């Protein structure tokens, strides 16, 4: 999410991102590495854990 200069750490953006990351870690598992890199970050294939 983009945040205007001077407004970082103010508002609910950090909490929204933290909640989304926690949800993803709880529900998804890493299935495979992909050879692609996007903006310096390696891409990975994730799968929804079905119980």
C-alpha positions in Angstrom: 0.0 0.0 0.0 1.3 3.5 -0.8 1.5 5.9 2.1 2.0 9.6 1.6 5.4 11.0 2.7 5.3 12.0 6.4 2.4 9.7 7.2 4.2 6.4 7.7 3.2 4.7 10.9 0.0 6.7 11.3 -3.3 5.1 10.7 -4.4 1.5 10.2 -2.2 0.4 7.3 0.3 -1.5 9.4 -2.4 -3.4 11.2 -4.2 -4.3 8.0 -1.0 -5.6 6.5 -0.1 -7.5 9.7 -3.5 -9.1 9.7 -3.3 -10.2 6.1 0.2 -11.7 6.6 -1.0 -13.6 9.7 -4.0 -14.9 7.8 -1.9 -16.1 4.9 0.6 -17.8 7.2 -2.2 -19.7 9.0 -4.1 -20.8 5.8 -1.5 -21.2 3.0 1.6 -23.4 2.6 4.5 -23.0 0.3 4.2 -25.4 -2.6 7.2 -24.6 -4.7 9.8 -22.1 -5.7 9.4 -20.4 -9.0 12.5 -19.2 -11.0 11.0 -15.7 -11.4 12.0 -12.7 -9.4 9.8 -9.6 -9.1 11.3 -6.3 -7.8 14.1 -8.3 -6.2 11.8 -10.7 -4.4 11.7 -14.4 -5.5 8.2 -15.6 -6.4 6.8 -18.7 -4.8 3.7 -20.9 -5.4 1.4 -21.1 -2.4 -1.5 -23.5 -1.8 -4.5 -23.2 0.4 -4.3 -25.9 3.1 -7.5 -27.9 2.9 -8.5 -29.7 6.1 
